Amino acid sequence: MEFLSALWIPIVVSAVFVWIASFLTHMVFPHHKKEWVGLPDEAKFNAALEGVPPGQYMFPFGTMEDQKNPEFQAKMKAGPCGTLTIWSGPVNMGRNLVLTLLYYMVVGLFAAYVAWHGLGEGEHPYLLVFRITGAVAFAAHGLGWMSHAIWYGWKGFWADLADGLLYALITGGTFGWLWPH
């Protein structure tokens, strides 16, 4: 745990910088603007879902045995098919923003851990620290979206991957800059 006392500043500072960049990529820059669209008849859709409890749903839904059934296969071919997440009430933005910042700190913690144990204590060239911490951060911020894209579609993936690369560059740059000398 010695790495924590030596690297807490780049962990926190990189998380704050990435948090700010995340705000900019989602609220200011245009590349996420068209990822979400409204439903054609939202009122009808909401009425059909009245009373459905919060949770994650798949449609059409069936067991592995059901999926062998020709009727189920016909439903799949006819569509629509998808997944649906239902929340209870509005999104708690304050809570989620704090949790996002904490997540970025966890990414920084792992980047610090790998770099500290890979490089050892002491002074190291900026670019070496940058490469190691940036690679760990990219694995967390960028590659984590790959599984989601494979299963649920590629819309938005490339924008998320670009964001992940930006966040990794910020993390690596911050660690290279603030690595203890």
C-alpha positions in Angstrom: 0.0 0.0 0.0 3.1 2.2 -0.1 2.1 3.2 -3.6 -1.0 4.9 -2.3 0.9 7.3 -0.1 3.2 8.1 -3.0 0.7 8.4 -5.8 -2.5 9.6 -4.2 -2.1 13.1 -5.8 -2.0 11.7 -9.5 -4.8 9.3 -8.7 -7.1 12.2 -7.5 -5.9 14.8 -10.0 -6.2 12.4 -13.0 -9.8 11.4 -11.8 -10.8 15.1 -11.6 -9.3 15.9 -15.1 -11.1 12.8 -16.6 -14.3 13.8 -14.9 -14.1 17.2 -16.5 -13.3 15.7 -19.9 -16.2 13.3 -19.5 -18.5 16.3 -18.9 -17.1 18.0 -22.0 -17.4 14.9 -24.2 -21.0 14.3 -23.2 -22.4 17.8 -22.8 -20.3 20.0 -25.2 -18.7 18.0 -28.0 -21.1 16.8 -30.7 -20.1 13.1 -31.0 -22.6 11.7 -28.5 -25.6 13.9 -29.5 -27.4 11.5 -31.8 -26.9 8.3 -29.8 -30.3 8.5 -28.1 -33.6 9.2 -29.8 -37.2 9.2 -28.6 -39.7 6.5 -29.3 -42.2 7.1 -32.1 -45.2 7.0 -29.7 -43.8 7.4 -26.2 -47.2 7.9 -24.5 -48.4 4.6 -25.9 -45.2 2.9 -24.9 -45.3 4.3 -21.4 -49.0 3.2 -21.0 -48.1 -0.3 -22.1 -45.3 -0.4 -19.4 -47.4 0.9 -16.6 -47.0 -1.2 -13.5 -43.8 -2.9 -14.7 -41.3 -2.9 -11.9 -37.8 -1.5 -12.2 -35.4 -4.1 -13.7 -33.8 -5.3 -16.9 -35.9 -7.0 -19.5 -35.3 -8.8 -22.8 -37.9 -9.2 -25.6 -38.9 -11.5 -26.8 -38.0 -13.5 -23.7 -37.6 -17.2 -23.5 -35.7 -20.0 -21.8 -33.0 -21.9 -23.8 -35.7 -24.6 -24.3 -38.2 -21.9 -25.6 -35.6 -20.6 -28.1 -35.7 -24.0 -29.9 -39.4 -23.6 -30.5 -40.4 -22.5 -34.0 -43.0 -20.0 -32.6 -40.3 -18.3 -30.6 -37.9 -18.3 -33.5 -40.7 -16.7 -35.7 -41.1 -14.0 -33.0 -37.3 -13.3 -33.1 -37.4 -13.0 -36.9 -40.5 -10.8 -36.9 -39.1 -8.4 -34.2 -38.8 -6.1 -32.6 -36.1 -7.6 -30.4 -34.2 -5.8 -27.7 -33.4 -5.1 -24.1 -35.0 -2.6 -21.8 -33.9 -1.1 -18.5 -36.5 0.5 -16.3 -35.6 2.8 -13.5 -37.7 3.9 -10.6 -38.0 7.6 -10.8 -35.7 10.2 -12.2 -31.9 9.7 -12.4 -30.1 11.0 -9.4 -27.5 13.2 -11.2 -25.7 14.3 -8.1 -25.2 10.8 -6.8 -24.2 9.5 -10.2 -21.7 12.3 -10.8 -20.0 11.5 -7.5 -20.0 7.8 -8.3 -18.5 8.5 -11.7 -15.7 10.5 -10.1 -15.1 7.6 -7.6 -15.0 5.2 -10.6 -12.3 7.4 -12.2 -10.3 7.3 -9.0 -10.5 3.5 -9.0 -9.2 3.5 -12.6 -6.4 5.8 -11.4 -5.8 3.5 -8.4 -5.2 0.5 -10.7 -3.0 2.5 -13.0 -1.0 3.6 -10.0 -0.8 0.0 -8.7 0.4 -1.5 -12.0 2.9 1.3 -12.7 4.3 1.3 -9.1 4.8 -2.4 -9.1 6.0 -2.6 -12.7 8.5 0.3 -12.5 9.4 0.2 -8.8 9.8 3.2 -6.5 11.8 6.1 -7.7 12.1 8.6 -10.5 11.2 7.4 -14.0 11.0 9.1 -17.4 7.7 10.8 -18.1 7.0 8.8 -21.3 7.5 5.5 -19.5 5.1 6.4 -16.7 2.7 7.8 -19.3 2.7 4.6 -21.4 2.1 2.2 -18.5 -0.6 4.2 -16.7 -2.2 5.3 -20.0 -2.4 1.6 -21.2 -4.1 0.6 -17.9 -6.5 3.5 -18.1 -7.4 2.7 -21.8 -8.1 -0.9 -20.8 -10.6 0.4 -18.2 -12.1 3.3 -20.1 -12.0 2.2 -23.7 -12.0 -1.6 -24.0 -14.7 -2.1 -21.4 -17.2 -1.0 -24.0 -16.3 -3.8 -26.4 -18.4 -6.5 -24.7 -21.4 -4.3 -24.6 -21.1 -3.5 -28.3 -20.7 -7.2 -29.2 -23.9 -8.1 -27.4 -26.1 -5.0 -27.8 -24.9 -3.2 -30.9 -22.2 -1.0 -32.1 -24.1 2.3 -32.1 -22.1 4.7 -30.0 -19.1 2.3 -29.5 -16.6 4.3 -31.6 -17.5 7.5 -29.8 -17.1 5.7 -26.4 -13.8 4.2 -27.6 -12.6 7.7 -28.6 -13.6 9.0 -25.2 -11.7 6.1 -23.6 -8.6 7.0 -25.5 -8.9 10.7 -24.4 -9.4 9.7 -20.8 -6.4 7.3 -21.0 -4.2 10.1 -22.5 -5.3 12.4 -19.7 -4.6 9.8 -17.0 -1.2 8.9 -18.5 -0.3 12.5 -18.9 -1.3 13.3 -15.3 0.7 10.4 -13.9 3.7 11.3 -16.0 3.6 14.9 -14.8 2.9 14.1 -11.1 5.0 11.0 -10.6 7.1 11.4 -7.5 10.7 12.7 -8.2 
